[in-house]
Amino acid sequence: MQKGALRVMARFRGTMAHGAMPRSGINPIPAAAAFIGQIQALEERYIGRHGRHPLLGEPSVTPTVLRAGDPAQLNVIHADALVALDVRTVPGQEPVEIRNDLAAAAAAAAAGIPGCQSGLEVIEERPWTETPPDAPIVGAVERACRRVQGRPPRRRGVPGATDGTFLSAWARVPIVTIGPGDVTIPHQIDEFVRVDHLVEACRIFAAAACYALAGGAGPTAAPPDA
């Protein structure tokens, strides 16, 4: 299993003005700040409604970008403010409901600043995925792990979204998300994958492909030496 994802851009529009005369313009930054506060409350509401999934954990709504104008112009009220969100979903959540909730939150935040306007754009939407435990590909991967690692794999969920989303959700191809590396370090400085883990993963991929092509996890399926 892996979480679904929505990438959202909330934009707030005011009127540019000199910082020495703030009342001559409309500052969109307080609206953006209010929106972030509403986002935190919305995340808590989703967690209260859906709880903690046994494999995927809790849903999340995370502000990742807050931008308004040029930081070199400290004496200017800029006309636009942007808040970008990375939303991660679990089974039971519907993207259309989330889009509506975010649009309502943005509109409410803008309404608190007379003359400010809001807009919401969903630039990417990926549903959560789930493959039945008895699917042939699951058996093939599990048997490959036992062959290469000498132990059965642990079944866990993936907090991120992968290209498997497209195969599962739109091509209806069952997937198993598996690979090398520490899941806690992506997108950090000096992220890395150990060479021995990479080699081990390649052996698992090769063995799993052989098992799948030979008929899954049954006793007659036997790949070459992995």
C-alpha positions as CSV (number, residue, x, y, z in Angstrom):
1,M,0.0,0.0,0.0
2,Q,1.0,3.6,-0.5
3,K,-0.6,6.9,0.4
4,G,-2.3,9.1,-2.1
5,A,-1.1,12.6,-2.8
6,L,-2.5,16.0,-3.8
7,R,-0.2,18.9,-4.6
8,V,-2.1,22.1,-4.2
9,M,-1.3,25.8,-4.9
10,A,-3.4,28.3,-2.9
11,R,-3.0,31.9,-4.1
12,F,-4.1,35.1,-2.4
13,R,-4.4,38.4,-4.4
14,G,-4.2,41.8,-2.9
15,T,-3.0,45.2,-4.1
16,M,0.6,46.3,-4.2
17,A,1.6,49.3,-2.0
18,H,4.5,51.0,-0.3
19,G,5.3,49.5,3.1
20,A,5.2,53.0,4.7
21,M,1.6,53.4,3.6
22,P,0.1,49.9,4.2
23,R,-3.5,51.2,4.1
24,S,-3.1,52.3,0.5
25,G,-2.9,48.6,-0.6
26,I,-4.3,45.2,0.3
27,N,-1.8,42.8,2.0
28,P,-2.4,39.2,1.0
29,I,0.1,37.8,3.5
30,P,-2.2,37.8,6.6
31,A,-4.7,35.8,4.5
32,A,-2.0,33.3,3.6
33,A,-1.1,33.0,7.3
34,A,-4.7,32.5,8.3
35,F,-5.0,29.8,5.6
36,I,-2.1,27.9,7.1
37,G,-3.8,28.0,10.5
38,Q,-6.9,26.6,9.0
39,I,-4.9,23.9,7.3
40,Q,-3.5,22.7,10.6
41,A,-7.1,22.4,12.0
42,L,-8.2,20.6,8.8
43,E,-5.4,18.0,9.2
44,E,-6.5,17.4,12.8
45,R,-10.0,16.9,11.6
46,Y,-8.9,14.3,9.0
47,I,-6.9,12.5,11.7
48,G,-9.9,12.5,14.0
49,R,-12.1,11.1,11.3
50,H,-9.9,8.5,9.7
51,G,-7.5,7.7,12.6
52,R,-4.2,5.9,12.1
53,H,-4.1,3.4,9.3
54,P,-2.3,0.2,10.5
55,L,0.1,0.3,7.5
56,L,0.1,3.9,6.3
57,G,-0.3,5.9,9.5
58,E,-2.1,9.2,9.6
59,P,-3.3,11.5,6.8
60,S,-1.4,14.8,6.5
61,V,-1.9,18.3,5.1
62,T,1.6,19.9,5.0
63,P,2.4,23.5,3.9
64,T,5.7,23.2,2.0
65,V,6.1,26.7,0.4
66,L,5.1,30.2,1.5
67,R,6.1,32.9,-0.9
68,A,5.2,36.6,-1.3
69,G,7.2,38.9,-3.6
70,D,10.9,39.6,-3.6
71,P,12.7,39.4,-0.2
72,A,15.0,42.1,-1.4
73,Q,12.1,44.6,-1.4
74,L,11.4,44.8,2.3
75,N,9.6,48.1,2.0
76,V,6.9,46.8,-0.4
77,I,3.6,45.1,0.1
78,H,3.4,42.7,-2.7
79,A,0.2,41.9,-4.5
80,D,0.4,38.1,-4.4
81,A,1.0,35.4,-1.8
82,L,1.3,31.7,-2.4
83,V,1.0,28.7,-0.1
84,A,1.8,25.3,-1.6
85,L,0.6,22.1,0.1
86,D,1.5,18.5,0.0
87,V,-1.5,16.4,1.0
88,R,-1.1,12.7,1.8
89,T,-4.2,10.6,2.0
90,V,-5.2,7.2,3.4
91,P,-8.0,4.8,2.5
92,G,-11.4,6.4,3.0
93,Q,-10.4,9.9,1.9
94,E,-11.9,11.2,-1.3
95,P,-9.9,13.8,-3.3
96,V,-13.0,15.8,-4.2
97,E,-13.9,16.3,-0.6
98,I,-10.3,17.5,0.2
99,R,-10.4,19.9,-2.8
100,N,-13.7,21.4,-1.5
101,D,-12.3,21.7,2.1
102,L,-9.2,23.5,0.9
103,A,-11.1,25.9,-1.4
104,A,-13.5,26.7,1.5
105,A,-10.5,27.3,3.8
106,A,-8.8,29.6,1.3
107,A,-12.0,31.6,0.7
108,A,-12.5,32.0,4.5
109,A,-8.9,33.2,5.0
110,A,-9.3,35.7,2.2
111,A,-12.6,37.0,3.5
112,G,-10.9,38.1,6.6
113,I,-8.9,40.7,4.6
114,P,-11.3,43.2,2.9
115,G,-10.6,43.2,-0.9
116,C,-8.4,40.1,-0.9
117,Q,-9.2,37.3,-3.3
118,S,-8.2,33.6,-3.2
119,G,-7.8,30.9,-5.8
120,L,-7.0,27.2,-5.5
121,E,-5.2,25.0,-8.1
122,V,-4.7,21.2,-7.8
123,I,-1.6,20.5,-9.9
124,E,-1.3,16.8,-9.1
125,E,-3.7,14.2,-7.7
126,R,-2.8,10.6,-7.0
127,P,-5.1,8.2,-5.2
128,W,-3.9,5.8,-2.5
129,T,-3.2,2.3,-3.7
130,E,-3.8,-1.2,-2.2
131,T,-2.9,-4.6,-3.6
132,P,-4.6,-7.7,-2.2
133,P,-2.2,-9.8,-0.2
134,D,-3.1,-12.9,-2.2
135,A,-2.2,-11.2,-5.6
136,P,0.3,-13.3,-7.6
137,I,2.8,-10.4,-7.7
138,V,2.8,-10.3,-3.9
139,G,3.6,-13.9,-3.7
140,A,6.4,-13.6,-6.3
141,V,8.0,-10.7,-4.4
142,E,7.8,-12.4,-1.1
143,R,9.4,-15.6,-2.4
144,A,12.1,-13.5,-4.0
145,C,12.9,-11.8,-0.7
146,R,13.1,-15.2,1.1
147,R,15.5,-16.5,-1.6
148,V,17.8,-13.4,-1.6
149,Q,17.6,-12.3,2.1
150,G,16.9,-15.7,3.7
151,R,13.8,-14.3,5.5
152,P,10.2,-13.3,4.7
153,P,9.7,-9.6,4.2
154,R,7.8,-7.4,6.5
155,R,4.6,-6.0,5.0
156,R,4.4,-2.3,5.5
157,G,2.8,0.8,3.8
158,V,4.7,3.5,1.9
159,P,4.1,7.1,3.1
160,G,5.1,8.5,-0.3
161,A,3.6,8.1,-3.8
162,T,5.5,6.4,-6.5
163,D,5.0,5.7,-10.3
164,G,3.1,2.6,-9.1
165,T,0.2,4.9,-8.6
166,F,-0.3,5.2,-12.3
167,L,0.0,1.5,-12.9
168,S,-2.4,0.6,-10.1
169,A,-5.0,3.4,-10.3
170,W,-5.3,3.9,-14.0
171,A,-3.8,0.8,-15.7
172,R,-5.3,-1.5,-13.1
173,V,-1.9,-3.3,-12.7
174,P,-1.3,-4.8,-9.2
175,I,1.9,-3.4,-7.7
176,V,4.3,-4.0,-4.9
177,T,6.4,-1.1,-3.7
178,I,9.8,-2.3,-2.7
179,G,13.4,-0.9,-3.0
180,P,16.6,0.0,-1.3
181,G,17.4,2.8,1.0
182,D,16.3,4.4,4.3
183,V,12.8,5.9,3.9
184,T,13.6,8.7,6.4
185,I,16.3,10.5,4.4
186,P,14.9,11.3,0.9
187,H,15.0,15.0,-0.1
188,Q,17.6,15.7,2.6
189,I,21.2,17.0,2.1
190,D,23.5,14.1,1.1
191,E,20.8,11.5,0.8
192,F,22.3,8.2,-0.3
193,V,21.6,4.5,-0.9
194,R,24.2,1.9,0.3
195,V,25.7,0.0,-2.6
196,D,25.1,-3.4,-0.9
197,H,21.4,-2.5,-0.5
198,L,21.2,-1.5,-4.1
199,V,22.7,-4.8,-5.2
200,E,20.4,-6.8,-2.9
201,A,17.4,-4.9,-4.4
202,C,18.5,-5.7,-7.9
203,R,18.7,-9.4,-7.0
204,I,15.2,-9.3,-5.5
205,F,13.8,-7.5,-8.6
206,A,15.3,-10.1,-10.9
207,A,14.1,-13.1,-8.8
208,A,10.6,-11.6,-8.4
209,A,10.4,-11.1,-12.2
210,C,11.4,-14.7,-12.8
211,Y,8.8,-16.0,-10.2
212,A,6.1,-13.8,-11.7
213,L,6.7,-14.9,-15.3
214,A,7.0,-18.6,-14.2
215,G,3.6,-18.5,-12.5
216,G,4.0,-16.6,-9.2
217,A,4.9,-18.1,-5.9
218,G,4.0,-21.7,-6.6
219,P,6.5,-24.5,-6.0
220,T,7.1,-25.0,-9.7
221,A,8.3,-21.5,-10.1
222,A,12.1,-21.5,-9.9
223,P,14.3,-18.6,-11.1
224,P,18.0,-19.0,-11.9
225,D,20.5,-18.5,-9.0
226,A,19.7,-15.1,-7.6
